[in-house]
Structure formats: C-alpha cells, structure tokens
Amino acid sequence: MTQQRIRKVVIPAAGYGTRFLPATKATPKEMLPLVDKPLIQYAVEEAVAAGCTDVIIVTGRGKTTMEDHFDRSPELEAALKAKGRVDLLKIATSVSKLARISYVRQPEALGLGHAVLMAKQMVGDEAFAVILPDDIVDAEGGCLAQMVGAFDETQSSILGTEVVEGDAISMYGCLDCTDHPTNPRLVAVKNLVEKPKPQEAPSQNAIIGRYILTPKIFEMIEQLTPGAGGELQLTDAIKALLQFEQVYGFHYVGKRYDAGDKLGFLKATVELALKHDGLGSAFREWLKSQKF
C-alpha cells in the first residue's frame, strides 16, 4: 500500500462567534488579533509547519475579510514601498505566500461535521487534517506536525488529545481508549463520549481541535441522522468510523489555549505576548510595574 501523506488541511471558520459579541458583529471571530496576527493565521501557519500545501477554509456570510487577509494588497504594498518600509512590506507580502488557500462556503452553520463535509470535493480521496482556529496550541514544531508524525507511523485517523483534570472532562468529547503497545503518546480509541458527567467519563483524555482523518469520514458524515437544529457532529461520524477503521488519540507536547472563550483569549494574548521577540521583554517589565 502506498504511504499516504497529509497535504491538505480543512479549517472550519463559518461560525457566528457569538461569545465575542459585539466585537464579532461585523468582524469574523477568526480575524480577532492575538498579539499581532489574527487567529486564522495561526492555524494556517501551523498547517504549513506540518508540511501541508493546500489549505481549505470553510467560510460563511460576512467572512470575506479572511480572504482579503491572505490576498495581495497592491495599494498597501505600494504605500509601504514608497515610504521605504521594507520591513513592513516583507510582513505584508509574506501572508499571501503562506500556502495555496481555497475557500468553500457553508450556507448554514449546521455543526462541525457539516463544515468538514463542505470540503469533500476539494479534499478528494486522501487523508487530510482539520484545525479548529479557536484552539491555539503553542507546541514545539507545531501540534499538527507532531500528529502528522504519528499518522506516518499508523496511517490511521488521529485525534488530538490532552489529559484534563477533575470535572473539566464534562466540557469535552472524551475518549474511551487503551494504551498503544509501543508509542506512549498514542491511545487506541474504542469509543467517544460527548461531554460526559465526570463520574461517567471513561477516561480523562479529552479531544481538542486537531484531527487527521481518512477520507471515509465523509461517507460517515453523509450517513448521519441530523441532530438538534439539523446539525451533523464530527464526533458522531468518528464513532461510526470506528466500525471500519482504527482511530487513535495522540497526546501532543505543548500548551493549548481556548481562544474561543474570552478568558482563554486573554490568557493566550498575555502568554504569547511574553514570548514575542519584539514585545516580550518590554511587556514583561510593564507587567511587573503594575499594581494589580
């Protein structure tokens, strides 16, 4: 069998971002700046770092600023060039050169499974990755790159996983799983339980917003019975996939921030700003000077 490679990544970005209203009334949540880059750019850069060449962004109404962000801006480039701002010109042009980016519209926000299904024609018959831009993962080499290494070993679907403590497991999809015999970062998935009660959770292994999936997942999504609000959930499709293929959870090395939550967004802003090459030292000194 030919060794599959992960070349394509799907980034669902069609949601309403209601937790950030009123900021997201006219601005896509994915375009909210985290230090000096919008959330969506972190996802694209992570995909590129993992070796992906094709990025498929699932958008919706009012999301065209994402397309503008990754496009060329001749007027801005001309203005920066005229002013001799070579440094800023390099930053502005580099964004449009990150990857080959395509867009597909999701007419209605009908669940994560439905969003992924929108990319079926662009993905074709090959394994692919999914990055949820709400989940910012600060990881050596990138979280997805670590998962691609596991996929190269297993040639199976991989779910990004982290251990959460205590009652927090009730906020996540949870893995019923067993340890891999040779790779301590992998667990073999037996079942998935969505937001279990803490006392009923089969483990503390939570699913985060990173996936590598075989193309059979599209068939599983298409066979789902829509749930509340007509939504198709990716977790349900992965559960169905377990009947046909092995699925693994992968414990990445890094720190995740839930940037889809206001508090998580603020934490990510502070901690990533402290690591920023141009801002970190000055920001750290300013924080030390404050009387909180």
C-alpha positions in Angstrom: 0.0 0.0 0.0 1.3 3.5 -0.9 2.3 5.6 2.1 -0.3 8.4 2.5 0.9 11.9 3.2 -1.0 14.8 4.7 -1.1 17.6 2.1 -4.5 19.2 2.8 -6.0 20.8 5.9 -9.5 22.0 6.4 -10.1 25.0 8.7 -13.8 25.5 9.7 -14.4 29.2 10.0 -18.1 29.8 9.3 -19.4 30.2 12.9 -21.0 33.3 14.3 -18.6 33.9 17.1 -21.4 34.9 19.5 -19.3 34.6 22.6 -17.3 37.6 21.4 -20.3 39.9 20.6 -20.4 42.8 20.0 -16.8 42.6 18.6 -17.8 39.9 16.1 -21.0 41.6 14.9 -19.1 42.8 11.8 -15.7 41.2 12.2 -15.2 37.4 11.9 -14.0 35.9 15.2 -11.2 34.2 13.2 -9.9 37.7 12.4 -9.6 38.9 16.0 -5.9 39.7 16.6 -3.9 37.6 19.0 -1.0 39.9 19.7 -0.2 40.8 16.1 -1.8 38.1 14.0 -5.4 37.0 13.5 -6.5 33.7 14.9 -6.9 32.2 11.4 -3.3 32.9 10.6 -2.0 30.9 13.5 -4.0 27.9 12.1 -2.6 28.4 8.6 1.0 28.7 9.8 0.6 25.5 11.9 -0.7 23.7 8.8 2.3 24.9 6.8 4.7 23.9 9.5 3.3 20.4 9.3 4.0 20.1 5.6 0.5 20.9 4.3 0.5 22.7 0.9 -3.3 23.1 0.5 -5.4 25.0 3.0 -9.2 24.8 2.6 -11.1 27.4 4.7 -14.8 26.8 5.2 -16.4 30.2 5.4 -19.8 31.8 5.6 -21.6 35.0 5.0 -19.6 38.1 6.2 -16.3 36.3 6.2 -14.7 37.9 3.2 -12.1 39.7 5.3 -10.4 36.4 5.8 -10.0 36.1 2.0 -8.7 39.7 1.8 -6.2 39.0 4.6 -4.5 36.1 2.7 -4.6 38.0 -0.6 -2.2 40.6 -2.0 -2.9 44.2 -1.2 -1.3 46.3 -4.0 -2.3 49.6 -2.5 -0.8 48.8 0.9 2.3 47.3 -0.7 2.8 50.4 -2.9 2.4 52.7 0.0 5.0 50.8 2.1 7.4 50.6 -0.8 7.1 54.4 -1.4 7.9 55.1 2.3 10.9 52.7 2.2 9.3 50.5 4.9 10.9 47.3 3.6 10.4 45.5 7.0 6.6 46.1 6.9 6.4 45.3 3.2 8.0 41.9 3.9 5.4 41.2 6.6 2.5 42.3 4.4 3.6 40.2 1.3 4.6 37.1 3.3 1.0 36.5 4.4 -0.2 35.9 0.8 2.6 33.4 0.2 2.0 31.1 3.2 0.1 28.4 1.3 -2.3 27.7 -1.5 -5.6 28.7 0.1 -9.0 27.8 -1.2 -12.4 28.7 0.2 -15.8 26.9 0.3 -19.0 28.4 1.7 -21.1 26.7 4.3 -24.6 28.2 3.7 -25.7 27.4 7.3 -23.8 26.6 10.5 -25.0 23.0 10.8 -22.3 21.5 13.0 -18.6 20.7 12.7 -19.4 17.5 10.7 -21.3 19.5 8.2 -18.5 22.1 7.9 -16.0 19.3 7.2 -18.3 17.8 4.6 -18.4 21.0 2.7 -14.7 20.4 1.8 -15.3 16.9 0.4 -14.8 17.8 -3.3 -11.6 19.8 -2.5 -10.1 17.1 -0.3 -10.8 14.2 -2.7 -9.8 10.7 -1.8 -6.9 11.3 0.6 -6.3 11.6 4.3 -6.4 15.2 5.5 -6.2 17.3 8.6 -8.7 19.6 10.4 -7.6 22.5 12.6 -10.1 24.4 14.7 -8.7 28.0 14.8 -10.3 28.6 18.3 -7.7 26.2 19.7 -4.3 27.9 19.8 -1.6 25.4 20.6 1.9 26.6 21.5 3.9 23.5 20.7 7.4 22.7 19.6 7.3 22.3 15.8 3.5 22.7 15.9 0.8 20.4 17.3 -0.3 19.2 13.8 3.3 18.4 12.8 3.5 16.1 15.8 0.3 14.4 14.8 1.5 14.0 11.2 4.5 12.1 12.6 2.0 9.7 14.3 0.0 9.4 11.2 3.1 8.5 9.2 3.6 5.7 11.7 0.0 4.4 11.8 -1.7 5.5 8.6 -4.9 5.9 10.6 -7.1 8.7 11.8 -5.6 10.6 14.7 -7.4 12.8 17.2 -5.5 15.5 19.1 -5.8 14.6 22.8 -4.9 16.1 26.2 -5.5 14.9 29.7 -7.8 17.3 31.7 -8.2 17.1 35.4 -11.3 16.7 37.5 -14.7 17.8 36.4 -13.4 19.6 33.3 -13.8 16.5 31.2 -17.5 17.2 31.1 -16.7 20.1 28.8 -15.1 18.0 26.1 -15.5 15.0 23.9 -13.9 12.1 25.9 -12.0 9.0 24.7 -12.7 5.5 25.8 -9.3 4.1 25.0 -6.4 1.8 25.7 -2.7 2.5 25.7 -0.7 1.9 22.5 1.8 -1.0 22.9 4.8 0.8 21.7 4.1 4.6 21.4 3.4 6.2 24.7 1.8 9.3 23.0 -0.8 7.2 21.3 -4.0 5.6 22.6 -6.3 3.3 20.7 -9.8 4.6 20.6 -12.7 2.2 21.5 -15.4 4.8 21.7 -16.1 8.6 22.1 -18.4 10.1 24.7 -19.5 13.7 24.2 -19.4 15.8 27.4 -19.8 13.0 29.9 -20.7 13.6 33.5 -17.4 13.5 35.4 -18.4 10.3 37.3 -19.3 8.6 34.0 -16.3 9.6 31.9 -14.3 6.6 30.6 -11.0 8.5 30.9 -9.6 12.0 31.3 -8.5 12.0 27.7 -10.2 15.0 26.0 -10.4 15.7 22.3 -9.1 19.0 21.2 -9.4 20.9 17.9 -6.9 18.9 15.9 -7.8 15.9 13.7 -6.2 13.8 11.0 -8.9 11.9 9.2 -9.1 9.3 6.4 -11.5 10.1 3.5 -14.0 7.5 4.7 -15.1 10.1 7.2 -17.1 11.8 4.5 -19.2 8.7 4.0 -19.8 8.5 7.7 -20.9 12.1 7.9 -23.3 11.7 5.0 -24.9 8.8 6.8 -25.6 10.7 10.0 -29.1 11.5 11.1 -29.1 15.2 11.8 -29.4 16.1 15.5 -30.8 19.2 17.2 -31.0 22.2 14.9 -30.2 19.9 11.9 -26.6 19.7 12.9 -24.1 17.0 11.9 -21.5 16.4 14.5 -18.0 15.2 13.7 -17.8 13.2 16.9 -20.7 11.1 15.8 -19.1 10.5 12.4 -15.8 9.4 14.1 -17.8 7.0 16.3 -19.2 5.5 13.1 -15.8 5.3 11.6 -14.6 3.1 14.4 -16.7 0.3 13.0 -14.5 0.2 9.9 -11.1 1.6 10.9 -8.7 2.0 13.8 -8.7 5.5 15.3 -6.0 6.8 17.7 -5.8 9.6 20.1 -2.4 11.5 20.2 -1.0 13.3 23.3 0.8 16.3 21.8 3.5 18.2 23.7 2.6 21.8 24.1 0.1 24.2 25.7 -3.4 24.8 24.4 -5.4 28.0 24.8 -9.2 28.1 24.2 -9.3 31.3 22.2 -13.0 30.8 21.5 -13.5 31.8 25.1 -12.9 35.4 26.4 -10.8 34.3 29.3 -8.8 31.8 27.2 -8.3 34.5 24.6 -6.9 36.9 27.2 -4.6 34.2 28.7 -3.3 33.4 25.2 -2.7 37.1 24.5 -0.7 37.6 27.6 1.4 34.4 27.4 2.1 34.7 23.7 3.0 38.4 24.1 5.5 37.5 26.7 7.2 35.1 24.2 7.1 37.6 21.3 10.6 38.6 20.1 9.8 42.3 19.7 7.4 42.8 22.6 8.2 40.2 25.3 10.9 42.0 27.3 9.1 45.4 27.4 5.7 43.8 28.1 7.2 41.7 31.0 8.7 44.8 32.6 5.4 46.7 32.2 3.5 43.8 33.9 6.0 43.9 36.8 5.4 47.6 37.3 1.6 47.3 37.6 -0.2 47.2 41.0 -2.8 44.6 40.3 
